[in-house]
């Protein structure tokens, strides 16, 4: 049997993480000592490792809860059920990667449109693009509002 700190050390997490998982119903101590300490078994340690591995590949707490219920009643489920969960998560991750790639590309265009010089930001192409929601082009920073103003870059 492990006390909370021992199990936390064994699995390289903080004791607060175990308390958090307990609060959310993912993990519970097998028993408590006479003095009230949480005591975890080797099965609890295996469950914690399962939770940590599922979290490491991107599953949410509710998804991990569902996976744990499948794990406990494997005979009642098909591999297709588990694969379906993984495939849904894979689609979500792929969509998020596409979204982040679009963010990166937009930020790169903004960065490329401005030299980042020491001039006033009065005519900064990045700020102008964000104010007007126009696509930025690398040459867009070459204009000036009036003859006396320098471009931002």
Residue frames as qw, qx, qy, qz and C-alpha x, y, z in Angstrom:
[[0.000, 0.889, 0.459, 0.000, 0.00, 0.00, 0.00],
 [0.415, 0.254, 0.018, 0.873, 1.15, 3.49, -0.83],
 [0.073, -0.709, -0.385, 0.586, 0.43, 6.69, 0.96],
 [0.428, 0.866, 0.243, -0.086, -0.48, 9.61, -1.27],
 [0.029, -0.885, 0.402, 0.234, 3.03, 11.08, -1.37],
 [0.506, -0.292, 0.776, 0.237, 4.58, 7.71, -2.11],
 [0.597, 0.494, 0.620, 0.121, 2.24, 7.05, -5.02],
 [0.259, 0.954, 0.019, -0.152, 2.77, 10.58, -6.30],
 [0.220, -0.725, 0.594, 0.270, 6.54, 10.08, -6.19],
 [0.608, 0.004, 0.775, 0.174, 6.26, 6.66, -7.83],
 [0.502, 0.629, 0.560, 0.197, 4.30, 8.13, -10.75],
 [0.395, -0.031, 0.123, 0.910, 6.21, 11.41, -10.82],
 [0.135, -0.683, -0.400, -0.596, 3.21, 13.65, -10.14],
 [0.078, -0.325, 0.449, -0.829, 2.25, 15.88, -7.25],
 [0.004, 0.277, 0.887, -0.370, -0.02, 14.73, -4.46],
 [0.327, 0.420, 0.192, -0.825, -2.38, 17.53, -5.49],
 [0.402, 0.226, -0.653, -0.601, -2.79, 15.75, -8.83],
 [0.233, -0.153, -0.959, 0.055, -4.01, 12.64, -7.02],
 [0.109, 0.413, 0.592, -0.684, -6.41, 14.74, -4.96],
 [0.354, 0.369, -0.226, -0.829, -7.65, 16.38, -8.16],
 [0.393, 0.067, -0.830, -0.390, -8.28, 13.00, -9.81],
 [0.111, -0.275, -0.886, 0.356, -10.03, 11.83, -6.65],
 [0.220, 0.406, 0.294, -0.837, -12.24, 14.94, -6.64],
 [0.485, 0.365, -0.357, -0.710, -13.23, 14.22, -10.27],
 [0.879, 0.012, 0.316, -0.357, -13.92, 10.54, -9.63],
 [0.672, 0.556, -0.482, -0.090, -11.04, 9.13, -11.66],
 [0.536, 0.218, -0.721, 0.381, -9.11, 7.69, -8.76],
 [0.592, -0.663, 0.081, -0.451, -9.90, 6.85, -5.18],
 [0.040, -0.501, 0.818, -0.279, -7.80, 5.37, -2.43],
 [0.564, -0.096, -0.808, -0.140, -8.42, 1.71, -1.73],
 [0.593, -0.607, -0.511, 0.138, -8.65, 2.48, 1.95],
 [0.053, -0.831, 0.230, -0.504, -7.71, 4.91, 4.66],
 [0.459, 0.125, -0.726, 0.497, -5.40, 4.28, 7.54],
 [0.401, -0.609, -0.630, 0.267, -6.62, 4.52, 11.12],
 [0.251, -0.514, -0.135, 0.809, -5.25, 8.04, 11.18],
 [0.409, 0.774, 0.295, -0.383, -7.09, 8.97, 7.97],
 [0.078, -0.552, 0.578, 0.595, -4.26, 8.80, 5.45],
 [0.797, 0.446, -0.115, -0.391, -5.20, 7.78, 1.93],
 [0.495, -0.351, 0.774, 0.181, -3.80, 4.37, 1.07],
 [0.660, 0.533, -0.261, -0.460, -3.44, 3.21, -2.52],
 [0.865, -0.089, 0.490, 0.064, -2.90, -0.32, -3.81],
 [0.335, -0.251, 0.658, 0.626, -0.83, -1.49, -6.76],
 [0.283, 0.564, 0.730, 0.265, -4.11, -1.60, -8.74],
 [0.000, -0.937, -0.228, 0.263, -4.63, 2.07, -7.89],
 [0.293, -0.611, 0.432, 0.595, -1.10, 2.77, -9.12],
 [0.356, 0.153, 0.776, 0.497, -1.88, 0.96, -12.39],
 [0.162, 0.808, 0.566, 0.027, -5.08, 3.02, -12.74],
 [0.142, -0.877, 0.052, 0.456, -3.12, 6.22, -12.15],
 [0.344, -0.320, 0.628, 0.620, -0.60, 5.23, -14.83],
 [0.300, 0.493, 0.757, 0.307, -3.51, 4.55, -17.21],
 [0.027, 0.922, 0.332, -0.197, -4.94, 8.01, -16.47],
 [0.252, -0.742, 0.292, 0.548, -1.57, 9.69, -16.99],
 [0.363, -0.043, 0.736, 0.569, -0.95, 7.88, -20.30],
 [0.225, 0.685, 0.671, 0.176, -4.45, 8.77, -21.55],
 [0.079, -0.931, -0.126, 0.332, -3.91, 12.39, -20.53],
 [0.379, -0.513, 0.473, 0.608, -0.51, 12.42, -22.25],
 [0.283, 0.177, 0.743, 0.579, -2.11, 11.55, -25.60],
 [0.102, -0.121, -0.202, -0.966, -4.71, 14.28, -25.23],
 [0.350, -0.507, -0.758, -0.214, -7.82, 12.74, -23.72],
 [0.275, -0.549, 0.131, -0.779, -9.94, 14.99, -21.50],
 [0.227, -0.181, 0.787, -0.544, -11.01, 14.01, -18.00],
 [0.745, 0.179, 0.277, -0.580, -14.48, 13.01, -19.20],
 [0.749, 0.435, -0.453, -0.212, -12.98, 10.94, -22.01],
 [0.206, 0.375, -0.848, 0.313, -10.62, 9.29, -19.53],
 [0.523, -0.057, 0.585, -0.618, -13.60, 8.52, -17.31],
 [0.843, 0.316, -0.044, -0.434, -15.25, 6.78, -20.26],
 [0.570, 0.479, -0.667, 0.038, -12.06, 4.88, -21.08],
 [0.105, -0.306, 0.815, -0.480, -11.77, 3.76, -17.47],
 [0.720, 0.076, 0.394, -0.566, -15.34, 2.48, -17.50],
 [0.817, 0.416, -0.332, -0.224, -14.52, 0.51, -20.64],
 [0.289, 0.494, -0.775, 0.267, -11.34, -0.76, -19.00],
 [0.379, -0.199, 0.713, -0.555, -13.32, -2.01, -16.01],
 [0.728, 0.275, 0.518, -0.356, -15.92, -3.79, -18.16],
 [0.014, 0.445, -0.683, -0.579, -13.95, -4.85, -21.23],
 [0.224, 0.184, 0.948, 0.135, -16.27, -7.77, -21.96],
 [0.269, 0.709, 0.562, -0.329, -19.18, -5.36, -22.46],
 [0.201, 0.837, -0.159, -0.482, -17.38, -3.33, -25.10],
 [0.863, 0.389, 0.208, 0.245, -15.91, -3.94, -28.56],
 [0.558, -0.213, 0.204, 0.776, -12.55, -2.83, -29.85],
 [0.206, 0.563, 0.462, 0.654, -14.52, -0.74, -32.35],
 [0.315, -0.893, -0.318, -0.042, -15.88, 1.33, -29.44],
 [0.569, -0.627, 0.108, 0.521, -12.40, 2.15, -28.20],
 [0.479, 0.103, 0.450, 0.746, -11.05, 2.75, -31.71],
 [0.059, 0.783, 0.482, 0.389, -13.98, 5.06, -32.35],
 [0.395, -0.884, -0.123, 0.217, -13.01, 7.17, -29.35],
 [0.562, -0.386, 0.324, 0.656, -9.41, 7.33, -30.55],
 [0.374, 0.387, 0.547, 0.641, -10.48, 8.22, -34.09],
 [0.091, -0.914, -0.361, -0.161, -12.71, 11.05, -32.83],
 [0.481, -0.777, 0.086, 0.398, -9.82, 12.38, -30.74],
 [0.567, -0.063, 0.466, 0.677, -7.51, 12.08, -33.75],
 [0.219, 0.684, 0.495, 0.489, -9.94, 14.13, -35.87],
 [0.277, -0.941, -0.189, 0.051, -10.13, 16.78, -33.14],
 [0.570, -0.559, 0.259, 0.544, -6.35, 16.97, -32.87],
 [0.491, 0.232, 0.523, 0.657, -5.97, 17.18, -36.65],
 [0.053, 0.854, 0.406, 0.320, -8.51, 20.02, -36.79],
 [0.422, -0.875, -0.013, 0.236, -6.68, 21.85, -34.00],
 [0.606, -0.257, 0.387, 0.646, -3.35, 21.43, -35.79],
 [0.342, 0.536, 0.508, 0.582, -4.89, 22.89, -38.97],
 [0.171, -0.941, -0.270, -0.109, -6.26, 25.80, -36.95],
 [0.544, -0.712, 0.160, 0.414, -2.89, 26.43, -35.30],
 [0.576, 0.071, 0.464, 0.669, -1.15, 26.23, -38.70],
 [0.163, 0.775, 0.419, 0.445, -3.53, 28.90, -40.01],
 [0.376, -0.915, -0.070, 0.126, -2.73, 31.06, -36.96],
 [0.642, -0.394, 0.318, 0.576, 0.98, 30.58, -37.56],
 [0.463, 0.375, 0.487, 0.639, 0.66, 31.53, -41.24],
 [0.034, -0.907, -0.322, -0.269, -1.38, 34.66, -40.40],
 [0.502, -0.816, 0.076, 0.274, 1.10, 35.71, -37.75],
 [0.649, -0.120, 0.398, 0.637, 3.98, 35.12, -40.18],
 [0.305, 0.652, 0.425, 0.549, 2.30, 37.39, -42.77],
 [0.258, -0.953, -0.149, -0.062, 1.85, 40.08, -40.12],
 [0.632, -0.597, 0.233, 0.436, 5.47, 39.77, -39.05],
 [0.601, 0.151, 0.460, 0.635, 6.73, 39.81, -42.65],
 [0.176, 0.823, 0.394, 0.369, 4.74, 42.99, -43.38],
 [0.261, -0.957, 0.059, -0.112, 6.63, 45.02, -40.81],
 [0.585, 0.512, -0.472, 0.417, 10.33, 45.65, -40.38],
 [0.714, -0.565, -0.353, 0.216, 9.97, 46.21, -36.65],
 [0.454, 0.409, -0.148, 0.778, 12.02, 49.39, -36.81],
 [0.290, -0.307, -0.506, 0.752, 12.28, 52.12, -34.18],
 [0.111, -0.253, -0.270, -0.922, 9.86, 54.47, -35.98],
 [0.444, 0.016, 0.399, -0.802, 6.54, 55.51, -34.51],
 [0.212, 0.211, 0.953, 0.041, 3.79, 52.93, -34.70],
 [0.358, 0.455, 0.160, -0.799, 1.43, 55.58, -36.13],
 [0.678, 0.453, -0.299, -0.496, 1.43, 53.78, -39.48],
 [0.304, -0.324, 0.896, -0.020, 2.40, 50.31, -38.38],
 [0.506, 0.124, -0.644, -0.560, 1.24, 47.81, -40.97],
 [0.260, -0.141, -0.936, 0.193, 0.50, 45.20, -38.30],
 [0.118, 0.362, 0.554, -0.740, -1.80, 47.53, -36.36],
 [0.402, 0.304, -0.243, -0.829, -3.44, 48.73, -39.58],
 [0.418, 0.032, -0.846, -0.328, -4.11, 45.16, -40.68],
 [0.172, -0.274, -0.870, 0.372, -5.65, 44.29, -37.30],
 [0.196, 0.370, 0.296, -0.859, -7.76, 47.48, -37.33],
 [0.494, 0.368, -0.267, -0.742, -9.12, 46.91, -40.84],
 [0.783, 0.037, 0.603, -0.151, -9.12, 43.11, -41.04],
 [0.647, 0.687, -0.250, -0.219, -7.33, 43.29, -44.39],
 [0.951, 0.019, 0.052, 0.304, -4.84, 40.71, -45.55],
 [0.245, -0.858, 0.308, 0.330, -1.30, 41.97, -45.13],
 [0.837, 0.488, -0.026, 0.244, 1.23, 41.93, -47.89],
 [0.718, -0.278, -0.046, 0.636, 4.95, 42.34, -47.28],
 [0.324, 0.302, 0.182, 0.878, 4.98, 45.56, -49.33],
 [0.231, -0.798, -0.487, -0.270, 2.04, 47.12, -47.44],
 [0.520, -0.691, -0.191, 0.463, 4.35, 48.83, -44.97],
 [0.499, 0.078, 0.243, 0.828, 5.88, 51.05, -47.65],
 [0.015, 0.737, 0.408, 0.538, 3.08, 53.67, -47.70],
 [0.210, -0.129, -0.431, 0.868, 2.78, 56.85, -45.63],
 [0.059, 0.739, 0.637, -0.209, -0.28, 58.76, -44.51],
 [0.214, 0.972, 0.057, -0.074, 1.21, 62.11, -45.43],
 [0.633, 0.653, -0.264, 0.321, 4.50, 63.36, -46.85],
 [0.086, -0.741, 0.491, -0.450, 6.04, 64.24, -43.48],
 [0.813, -0.354, 0.379, -0.265, 5.38, 60.86, -41.88],
 [0.116, 0.446, -0.875, -0.147, 7.81, 58.01, -42.20],
 [0.805, -0.100, -0.478, -0.337, 6.43, 54.53, -42.77],
 [0.757, -0.582, 0.224, -0.197, 6.53, 52.31, -39.75],
 [0.902, -0.150, 0.305, 0.266, 9.17, 50.09, -41.28]]
